[in-house]
């Protein structure tokens, strides 16, 4: 899990942005299970990202952004303020 206070803040921001992307990124609702499967990570890994418990690797962030028709900048929005 997160090692520092800043890393915890970054993980929470990314998690919130991923949750928003999942809720708004498709015309029909997407479950966490479906998103994880389509992105190519485990449900637990996806859940930990969305809950803000971990900072995902850049490659995973890119995969998430692509899946939700978003950008990595959208997923990192707010991190620059830390």
N, C-alpha and C positions, 0 to 999 in steps of 0.2 A: 504494500500500500504506500501511501505518500510518506515522504521522509521529512519534509519541512513545512512550515506554515504557508510559505509562498506556493509550494507544490500543491498543498491542499486547496488553496484558493484557485489555482489554475485548474485543478481537476474538477472543482465544483462549477466553474464557469464553462468549461468544455462540456461537462455533463449536462448542464442546463441547455446549452446550445444544441447538443445532439438530441436531447428530448424534444426541443422545439422543431428541429428538422424532421424528426420521426412523425410528429403530430401534424406537420404542415407540408411535408415534402411530397406527398402523394395524394391523389384524388380520393382514394379509399384508405381507411385506417390500416396501419401497419403494426403488427405485434412485435414485441421485442424478439420473440423466437424467430419470426420470419426475417426481420432485419438482420439478426445475427447470422442466420443461415445464408442469406443472400450476400452478406458482406464477407463471409468466410471465417467468422470467429465463433467461439462458443457462446451460448446464451449467457453463461456466467460472466465471461469477459465483457460482453456487451452491457449487461446489467451493471457491472462495476464501473464501466465508463459513464453510463447514463446517470448513475447515482453519485458520480463525482468522487469515487473512491480511488481511482487510478488515473494517471495521465497516459493516454494511449500513445503508442509509437506513431511517428509521422506517417508511415505507410498505412497504418490502420485508419488514421484520420483522413488520409486521401481516399481510401476505399469507402469510408462512411460518407464523405462529401460527395463522391461520385454517385453512390447509391441513392442519396437523397436529392440529387440534382442541385447541389449546393457547391460552395467553395470552401477550401480550408480556412480562408479568411473569415467566412461566416461562422465556422466552428470555433475559431479563436477570438471572436469578437468579445472585447472586454478584458482580455488577458493583458493587453498593452497597458492597462491602467495599474497593474501591479508593480 
